Amino acid sequence: MTLSALAVIFLLVITLGYGVKCWLSPFGDCRHCDGMGHAFKYDRKGKAKRGKDCRRCKATGKRIRVGRHLYNVSRRTYRAGTR
C-alpha cells in the first residue's frame, strides 16, 4: 500500500471512531471546570473550598461534543429545508 492510501484509511478510522463516540456519548466533561461544575477556591490556610459555578456548562459539568453539535445543526437545517 502506498503512504497516501494508509493516510486515508487512518483518517477514515479516526473519523468513524469519533462519530461512534459522539453517537454513544454525546456529552463530554466541561474543559473549563474539568467536569466538576464549579471552580475551586482556596482560603488563607490552603484548604480547598467550593468556588463559583461554571458559566460554560451552567454547573452541570457536561458540555455537548463538537461532533454532536455539528450533527444537530445539520439535522436542524435539513428539517427546516424540507418543511
Secondary structure, DSSP 4 states (H G I P E B T S, - for coil): --HHHHHHHHHHHHHHHHHHHHHH--EEE-TTTTTSSEEEEE-TT--EEEEEEPTTTTTSSEEE-HHHHHHHHHHHHHHHHT-
